[in-house]
Amino acid sequence: MQELSKSQKARRAIASFKTLVDALILTGSYHPSGTAGIKLENAMRQFNPEIYGTMGDDRIVELKGLEYVIDRLPRGIESSTKIVLTAREELESTSFEEILPLKRRRRSYLVSDKEMCFVVTRGTSEIYDIIAHLTFLNIEAQKISRQVKSPHGLAKEWQLLEQTVQIGDLLQGEELDASLWNLSIILGRTYKDTRKTFEYLEQNSKEGYNSGLLRIVQALGQRVIDETEGVEEVLHISFTPSLQEVLGHHQYAAAWAESLVARMIERGLQHRPIHIISANLHAIRNILYGRGALEKAGLGVPDDLYDMIHLIRDQEIDVGGYAAAHGFIEHPDSSGSSIDVQIIDTTGINASCYHPSLQLDLDLIGQQESVIVVIDYAFGTQAYEIMDELLSPTSIADTPISLKIESVSIMGKAGILPGSKGDIMLATAHVVEGTPHNYIVNNDLSPADFGSLLKVFSGPMLTVLGTSLQNRDVLERFHNSSWKAVGLEMEGAHYQRAISAAIIQEHIPKNLKVRYAYYASDNPLVSGQTLASGPMGTEGVVPTYLIAKVILEKILAENGNG
């Protein structure tokens, strides 16, 4: 029998991880130290996510991966022995502390010092994300425990760490240096690496986003020590019946879409041509209204579009306030989907609103009176649910409503395979990792639309199960084989599935214009360019706003043909 290749083994492990999580959701609970938890851990070790770095090395604790995970989980997760994943509940009125992670739109509640509740409203992708991060934390916690335990008791370094944690935030100078040196021995890392992670987490700790590296390491290790000695109950993760019931039923997405349509009816926009853009909530607004906002503030407008964006950021210009007088409507989410919306009545736009480099046709805008609906980023499979609901007819106050959708544009960030951070990718197809599903994309965007300012790669995009559920060998296989994939992301195939379903059901026309453009936030195949290496910062301005500019010109200029 032929031995499986590395990529085949990794793909099988990723599929196993997904299947295990799906089964655990139905089962209702599991212990990470039990049979199911160990299977999850083994699967993760098998596909060894690039974003978790040295997770597979039992000699050292993975610090960059720890930074990444702590930024995306609620403060205090390291101390929890009971973790509950539930659907949206009326917890706002309780005494439980609401906690929002630094880098995820995810509500959590601290029920007690040992119990954490996650409110899941974004579908199974959010669950995969949470469980992957918790599995990683448990692997690292076991490493810490093994490092400090011996037949003779707990290591001296551990006792010193416990004393340090009790002192609190008063450490500085020589005492801090000594404590970090001691911690580096426990972690199996250099003093320099330990200090770097300490300083990164400490900065966010002061803003209440985490407990600080010293406390996190001590709490993770102590939990496993207590579990093995029978002092504490073992870590228990459960999924409530209310969560099991809502998964796959579009409950939050339906409420989200109904609220959006009702707002459009309220403003008399429901019969206008609609152009949907999935994007961040600053690019379209700033590029359409930034010039006018700067002039209103008494500032000159730079000749270069990207210089204008930097000026808006540096001066903290209130672009939204200016835009509100020119057809711009904020529509915050109230459904629990965590997807805010911007509605733009283009009849409110004039030449003094936008930067001169933006080539718009004001006569065309006046004739078409179109509406641009900008929706914030969805998360994984949530993209299918919200797009499916938005493209489907609905009923408001017993009145059937069908929006006149003329284009859907997806502007996102993705990992790139052939290029570097800041490059642009255009999808010709979406291939779903771990399934036989793939979708051809008749993309209305081409490399020629972007000029020569940045590198543009066109080809299939791989839609992955999660940022943590990817493997280097699998990605290299999709890139170097006849698939010729140029990038990876989490939502594209789910959006396209909803669009295809709406065309089949005749909710939208077959000739609907579809646009997919991504800017590269990372390259998972290049050391130092992975997601764990940190955010793009200012280098993301040019690709983000170039994509926004091209999409707007496609919609609002005659040569773009809508």
VENDA-V793814 format. One record per residue. N is the residue number from 1. RES is the residue in one small letter. PHI is phi in whole degrees, -180 to 180 (none if undefined). NEAR is the number of other ideal C-beta (glycine too) atoms within 8 Angstrom. Layout:
n: [N & N]
res: [RES & RES]
phi: [PHI & PHI]
near: [NEAR & NEAR]
//
This chain:
n: [1 & 2 & 3 & 4 & 5 & 6 & 7 & 8 & 9 & 10 & 11 & 12 & 13 & 14 & 15 & 16 & 17 & 18 & 19 & 20 & 21 & 22 & 23 & 24 & 25 & 26 & 27 & 28 & 29 & 30 & 31 & 32 & 33 & 34 & 35 & 36 & 37 & 38 & 39 & 40 & 41 & 42 & 43 & 44 & 45 & 46 & 47 & 48 & 49 & 50 & 51 & 52 & 53 & 54 & 55 & 56 & 57 & 58 & 59 & 60 & 61 & 62 & 63 & 64 & 65 & 66 & 67 & 68 & 69 & 70 & 71 & 72 & 73 & 74 & 75 & 76 & 77 & 78 & 79 & 80 & 81 & 82 & 83 & 84 & 85 & 86 & 87 & 88 & 89 & 90 & 91 & 92 & 93 & 94 & 95 & 96 & 97 & 98 & 99 & 100 & 101 & 102 & 103 & 104 & 105 & 106 & 107 & 108 & 109 & 110 & 111 & 112 & 113 & 114 & 115 & 116 & 117 & 118 & 119 & 120 & 121 & 122 & 123 & 124 & 125 & 126 & 127 & 128 & 129 & 130 & 131 & 132 & 133 & 134 & 135 & 136 & 137 & 138 & 139 & 140 & 141 & 142 & 143 & 144 & 145 & 146 & 147 & 148 & 149 & 150 & 151 & 152 & 153 & 154 & 155 & 156 & 157 & 158 & 159 & 160 & 161 & 162 & 163 & 164 & 165 & 166 & 167 & 168 & 169 & 170 & 171 & 172 & 173 & 174 & 175 & 176 & 177 & 178 & 179 & 180 & 181 & 182 & 183 & 184 & 185 & 186 & 187 & 188 & 189 & 190 & 191 & 192 & 193 & 194 & 195 & 196 & 197 & 198 & 199 & 200 & 201 & 202 & 203 & 204 & 205 & 206 & 207 & 208 & 209 & 210 & 211 & 212 & 213 & 214 & 215 & 216 & 217 & 218 & 219 & 220 & 221 & 222 & 223 & 224 & 225 & 226 & 227 & 228 & 229 & 230 & 231 & 232 & 233 & 234 & 235 & 236 & 237 & 238 & 239 & 240 & 241 & 242 & 243 & 244 & 245 & 246 & 247 & 248 & 249 & 250 & 251 & 252 & 253 & 254 & 255 & 256 & 257 & 258 & 259 & 260 & 261 & 262 & 263 & 264 & 265 & 266 & 267 & 268 & 269 & 270 & 271 & 272 & 273 & 274 & 275 & 276 & 277 & 278 & 279 & 280 & 281 & 282 & 283 & 284 & 285 & 286 & 287 & 288 & 289 & 290 & 291 & 292 & 293 & 294 & 295 & 296 & 297 & 298 & 299 & 300 & 301 & 302 & 303 & 304 & 305 & 306 & 307 & 308 & 309 & 310 & 311 & 312 & 313 & 314 & 315 & 316 & 317 & 318 & 319 & 320 & 321 & 322 & 323 & 324 & 325 & 326 & 327 & 328 & 329 & 330 & 331 & 332 & 333 & 334 & 335 & 336 & 337 & 338 & 339 & 340 & 341 & 342 & 343 & 344 & 345 & 346 & 347 & 348 & 349 & 350 & 351 & 352 & 353 & 354 & 355 & 356 & 357 & 358 & 359 & 360 & 361 & 362 & 363 & 364 & 365 & 366 & 367 & 368 & 369 & 370 & 371 & 372 & 373 & 374 & 375 & 376 & 377 & 378 & 379 & 380 & 381 & 382 & 383 & 384 & 385 & 386 & 387 & 388 & 389 & 390 & 391 & 392 & 393 & 394 & 395 & 396 & 397 & 398 & 399 & 400 & 401 & 402 & 403 & 404 & 405 & 406 & 407 & 408 & 409 & 410 & 411 & 412 & 413 & 414 & 415 & 416 & 417 & 418 & 419 & 420 & 421 & 422 & 423 & 424 & 425 & 426 & 427 & 428 & 429 & 430 & 431 & 432 & 433 & 434 & 435 & 436 & 437 & 438 & 439 & 440 & 441 & 442 & 443 & 444 & 445 & 446 & 447 & 448 & 449 & 450 & 451 & 452 & 453 & 454 & 455 & 456 & 457 & 458 & 459 & 460 & 461 & 462 & 463 & 464 & 465 & 466 & 467 & 468 & 469 & 470 & 471 & 472 & 473 & 474 & 475 & 476 & 477 & 478 & 479 & 480 & 481 & 482 & 483 & 484 & 485 & 486 & 487 & 488 & 489 & 490 & 491 & 492 & 493 & 494 & 495 & 496 & 497 & 498 & 499 & 500 & 501 & 502 & 503 & 504 & 505 & 506 & 507 & 508 & 509 & 510 & 511 & 512 & 513 & 514 & 515 & 516 & 517 & 518 & 519 & 520 & 521 & 522 & 523 & 524 & 525 & 526 & 527 & 528 & 529 & 530 & 531 & 532 & 533 & 534 & 535 & 536 & 537 & 538 & 539 & 540 & 541 & 542 & 543 & 544 & 545 & 546 & 547 & 548 & 549 & 550 & 551 & 552 & 553 & 554 & 555 & 556 & 557 & 558 & 559 & 560 & 561 & 562]
res: [m & q & e & l & s & k & s & q & k & a & r & r & a & i & a & s & f & k & t & l & v & d & a & l & i & l & t & g & s & y & h & p & s & g & t & a & g & i & k & l & e & n & a & m & r & q & f & n & p & e & i & y & g & t & m & g & d & d & r & i & v & e & l & k & g & l & e & y & v & i & d & r & l & p & r & g & i & e & s & s & t & k & i & v & l & t & a & r & e & e & l & e & s & t & s & f & e & e & i & l & p & l & k & r & r & r & r & s & y & l & v & s & d & k & e & m & c & f & v & v & t & r & g & t & s & e & i & y & d & i & i & a & h & l & t & f & l & n & i & e & a & q & k & i & s & r & q & v & k & s & p & h & g & l & a & k & e & w & q & l & l & e & q & t & v & q & i & g & d & l & l & q & g & e & e & l & d & a & s & l & w & n & l & s & i & i & l & g & r & t & y & k & d & t & r & k & t & f & e & y & l & e & q & n & s & k & e & g & y & n & s & g & l & l & r & i & v & q & a & l & g & q & r & v & i & d & e & t & e & g & v & e & e & v & l & h & i & s & f & t & p & s & l & q & e & v & l & g & h & h & q & y & a & a & a & w & a & e & s & l & v & a & r & m & i & e & r & g & l & q & h & r & p & i & h & i & i & s & a & n & l & h & a & i & r & n & i & l & y & g & r & g & a & l & e & k & a & g & l & g & v & p & d & d & l & y & d & m & i & h & l & i & r & d & q & e & i & d & v & g & g & y & a & a & a & h & g & f & i & e & h & p & d & s & s & g & s & s & i & d & v & q & i & i & d & t & t & g & i & n & a & s & c & y & h & p & s & l & q & l & d & l & d & l & i & g & q & q & e & s & v & i & v & v & i & d & y & a & f & g & t & q & a & y & e & i & m & d & e & l & l & s & p & t & s & i & a & d & t & p & i & s & l & k & i & e & s & v & s & i & m & g & k & a & g & i & l & p & g & s & k & g & d & i & m & l & a & t & a & h & v & v & e & g & t & p & h & n & y & i & v & n & n & d & l & s & p & a & d & f & g & s & l & l & k & v & f & s & g & p & m & l & t & v & l & g & t & s & l & q & n & r & d & v & l & e & r & f & h & n & s & s & w & k & a & v & g & l & e & m & e & g & a & h & y & q & r & a & i & s & a & a & i & i & q & e & h & i & p & k & n & l & k & v & r & y & a & y & y & a & s & d & n & p & l & v & s & g & q & t & l & a & s & g & p & m & g & t & e & g & v & v & p & t & y & l & i & a & k & v & i & l & e & k & i & l & a & e & n & g & n & g]
phi: [none & -69 & -73 & -69 & -75 & -59 & -67 & -66 & -62 & -66 & -62 & -65 & -67 & -63 & -62 & -64 & -59 & -61 & -63 & -63 & -64 & -58 & -68 & -67 & -60 & -71 & -65 & 110 & -171 & -163 & -108 & -56 & -88 & -89 & -59 & -65 & -63 & -67 & -64 & -61 & -63 & -65 & -63 & -66 & -64 & -68 & -92 & 42 & -54 & -59 & -69 & -96 & 51 & -91 & -53 & -76 & -96 & -72 & -82 & -133 & -88 & -79 & -88 & -64 & -63 & -63 & -58 & -60 & -70 & -62 & -66 & -114 & -122 & -69 & -56 & 96 & -61 & -66 & -97 & -75 & -111 & -134 & -124 & -118 & -106 & -137 & -80 & -64 & -128 & -82 & -92 & -62 & -89 & -89 & -86 & -66 & -76 & -83 & -127 & -112 & -65 & -64 & -127 & -145 & -83 & -142 & -86 & -135 & -131 & -87 & -74 & -153 & -68 & -121 & -129 & -123 & -119 & -96 & -97 & -100 & -126 & -117 & 87 & -67 & -60 & -67 & -67 & -57 & -62 & -64 & -65 & -62 & -65 & -67 & -65 & -59 & -60 & -68 & -62 & -69 & -63 & -66 & -60 & -60 & -61 & -65 & -65 & -103 & -100 & -148 & -59 & -95 & 117 & -85 & -63 & -60 & -60 & -69 & -62 & -66 & -64 & -61 & -65 & -64 & -64 & -67 & -66 & 91 & -93 & -90 & -69 & -162 & 57 & -64 & -63 & -66 & -58 & -65 & -67 & -71 & -63 & -61 & -65 & -62 & -67 & -63 & -80 & 72 & -117 & -71 & -59 & -61 & -62 & -63 & -63 & -62 & -69 & -57 & -67 & -63 & -70 & -63 & -60 & -76 & -63 & -64 & -96 & 85 & -91 & -154 & -95 & 91 & -60 & -60 & -68 & -62 & -64 & -63 & -68 & -62 & -65 & -64 & -61 & -70 & -60 & -65 & -62 & -69 & -95 & 74 & -75 & -124 & -64 & -69 & -57 & -127 & -119 & -132 & -122 & -75 & -57 & -64 & -70 & -58 & -71 & -87 & -61 & 84 & -106 & 60 & -58 & -75 & -65 & -65 & -65 & -62 & -66 & -63 & -64 & -66 & -63 & -61 & -66 & -68 & -64 & -56 & -95 & 69 & -109 & -68 & -101 & -80 & -63 & -113 & -119 & -93 & -128 & -93 & -161 & -69 & -99 & -122 & -65 & -65 & -62 & -66 & -75 & -83 & -124 & -61 & -60 & -62 & -67 & -65 & -66 & -64 & -82 & 81 & -108 & -74 & -101 & -59 & -66 & -87 & -56 & -74 & -65 & -62 & -64 & -61 & -65 & -60 & -68 & -64 & -92 & 52 & -70 & -82 & -69 & -61 & -63 & -67 & -62 & -59 & -88 & -133 & 90 & -98 & -126 & -84 & -131 & -64 & -72 & -127 & -90 & 100 & -72 & 64 & -122 & -78 & -133 & -120 & -110 & -120 & -82 & -67 & -68 & -87 & -91 & -133 & -63 & -82 & -80 & -113 & -65 & -59 & -72 & -82 & -90 & -109 & -107 & -66 & -65 & -63 & -60 & -66 & -73 & -82 & 50 & -77 & -122 & -102 & -111 & -97 & -110 & -65 & -60 & -85 & -126 & 61 & -63 & -59 & -59 & -64 & -63 & -72 & -71 & -60 & -70 & -70 & -84 & -89 & -61 & -133 & -133 & -117 & 54 & 65 & -108 & -68 & -129 & -125 & -74 & -92 & -81 & -111 & -159 & -130 & -120 & -112 & -116 & -140 & -110 & -154 & -82 & -106 & -104 & -93 & -123 & -132 & -51 & 94 & -74 & -118 & -122 & -116 & -82 & -103 & -167 & -123 & -115 & -89 & -61 & 80 & -138 & -86 & -83 & -150 & -135 & -76 & -117 & -89 & -75 & -76 & -104 & -136 & -55 & -63 & -67 & -104 & 66 & -116 & -65 & -131 & -74 & -126 & -113 & -119 & 168 & -65 & -111 & -93 & -93 & -96 & -72 & -177 & -63 & -90 & -101 & -143 & -139 & -57 & -65 & -65 & -65 & -63 & -63 & -67 & -80 & -90 & -84 & -67 & -65 & 53 & -64 & -103 & -168 & -140 & -155 & -120 & -120 & -53 & -64 & -71 & -62 & -67 & -62 & -67 & -65 & -62 & -64 & -68 & -68 & -60 & -83 & 62 & -82 & -135 & -72 & -64 & -90 & -54 & -77 & -123 & -134 & -128 & -139 & -128 & -105 & -80 & -89 & -166 & -129 & -67 & -95 & -116 & -60 & 90 & -119 & -77 & -59 & -68 & -78 & 117 & -71 & -73 & 72 & -69 & -69 & -85 & -64 & -63 & -63 & -61 & -80 & -67 & -62 & -59 & -62 & -63 & -63 & -63 & -68 & -65 & -82 & -115 & -134 & -58 & -72 & -87 & 60 & 68]
near: [2 & 3 & 4 & 6 & 8 & 6 & 11 & 8 & 11 & 14 & 13 & 10 & 13 & 17 & 9 & 11 & 15 & 12 & 8 & 12 & 13 & 9 & 9 & 13 & 13 & 7 & 8 & 9 & 9 & 10 & 11 & 13 & 9 & 9 & 5 & 12 & 13 & 9 & 10 & 14 & 12 & 8 & 13 & 17 & 10 & 11 & 16 & 12 & 13 & 12 & 13 & 14 & 10 & 8 & 14 & 6 & 7 & 5 & 4 & 9 & 13 & 13 & 13 & 10 & 15 & 12 & 12 & 12 & 11 & 11 & 13 & 12 & 13 & 12 & 9 & 11 & 12 & 12 & 10 & 11 & 11 & 11 & 14 & 13 & 13 & 13 & 12 & 7 & 7 & 5 & 10 & 5 & 4 & 7 & 2 & 9 & 5 & 9 & 11 & 8 & 13 & 8 & 5 & 9 & 5 & 13 & 9 & 14 & 13 & 13 & 8 & 5 & 6 & 7 & 12 & 14 & 14 & 13 & 14 & 12 & 12 & 13 & 13 & 12 & 14 & 14 & 13 & 16 & 15 & 12 & 12 & 14 & 12 & 13 & 13 & 16 & 13 & 13 & 12 & 14 & 13 & 9 & 12 & 15 & 12 & 8 & 12 & 12 & 9 & 6 & 2 & 3 & 4 & 8 & 10 & 5 & 11 & 11 & 9 & 10 & 15 & 9 & 8 & 11 & 10 & 6 & 7 & 5 & 4 & 5 & 8 & 5 & 5 & 5 & 8 & 9 & 8 & 8 & 13 & 12 & 9 & 12 & 15 & 12 & 8 & 16 & 13 & 9 & 9 & 6 & 8 & 6 & 10 & 15 & 9 & 9 & 13 & 13 & 8 & 9 & 14 & 10 & 8 & 11 & 11 & 6 & 6 & 5 & 9 & 11 & 10 & 11 & 11 & 12 & 10 & 14 & 14 & 11 & 11 & 13 & 15 & 8 & 14 & 12 & 13 & 10 & 13 & 7 & 6 & 6 & 6 & 8 & 7 & 10 & 14 & 11 & 13 & 10 & 13 & 10 & 6 & 9 & 13 & 11 & 8 & 10 & 9 & 6 & 6 & 9 & 8 & 14 & 14 & 9 & 11 & 14 & 13 & 11 & 12 & 13 & 13 & 9 & 11 & 12 & 11 & 6 & 9 & 5 & 10 & 9 & 4 & 10 & 10 & 11 & 15 & 11 & 13 & 16 & 14 & 8 & 8 & 6 & 12 & 15 & 14 & 12 & 16 & 14 & 15 & 15 & 13 & 13 & 15 & 14 & 10 & 7 & 9 & 4 & 9 & 4 & 9 & 8 & 5 & 7 & 12 & 9 & 9 & 14 & 13 & 10 & 12 & 13 & 7 & 6 & 8 & 5 & 11 & 8 & 12 & 9 & 7 & 12 & 15 & 9 & 5 & 12 & 10 & 15 & 11 & 8 & 11 & 6 & 12 & 5 & 10 & 10 & 13 & 10 & 12 & 10 & 12 & 13 & 16 & 15 & 12 & 13 & 8 & 10 & 13 & 7 & 5 & 6 & 11 & 13 & 10 & 6 & 7 & 12 & 7 & 11 & 10 & 9 & 6 & 10 & 14 & 8 & 6 & 9 & 10 & 14 & 14 & 11 & 13 & 14 & 12 & 12 & 9 & 16 & 13 & 17 & 9 & 17 & 16 & 11 & 14 & 15 & 14 & 13 & 14 & 11 & 12 & 10 & 7 & 10 & 8 & 10 & 4 & 4 & 6 & 6 & 11 & 6 & 10 & 8 & 11 & 10 & 14 & 14 & 16 & 12 & 14 & 13 & 8 & 13 & 14 & 15 & 14 & 6 & 11 & 10 & 11 & 11 & 14 & 15 & 18 & 15 & 14 & 9 & 11 & 15 & 14 & 9 & 14 & 8 & 5 & 3 & 8 & 10 & 10 & 6 & 11 & 5 & 12 & 8 & 11 & 7 & 7 & 4 & 8 & 10 & 4 & 2 & 6 & 10 & 7 & 10 & 13 & 10 & 12 & 13 & 18 & 14 & 14 & 11 & 12 & 12 & 9 & 12 & 14 & 18 & 14 & 9 & 10 & 14 & 17 & 10 & 11 & 13 & 13 & 5 & 7 & 3 & 10 & 8 & 14 & 14 & 14 & 15 & 14 & 12 & 16 & 15 & 13 & 15 & 15 & 12 & 11 & 14 & 14 & 9 & 9 & 12 & 12 & 6 & 7 & 5 & 9 & 9 & 5 & 4 & 4 & 12 & 11 & 13 & 13 & 14 & 16 & 15 & 15 & 18 & 11 & 11 & 13 & 15 & 8 & 8 & 4 & 5 & 10 & 12 & 10 & 12 & 8 & 4 & 5 & 8 & 6 & 6 & 8 & 13 & 10 & 11 & 13 & 12 & 14 & 12 & 13 & 13 & 12 & 12 & 15 & 13 & 13 & 17 & 13 & 12 & 11 & 6 & 7 & 9 & 6 & 11]
//
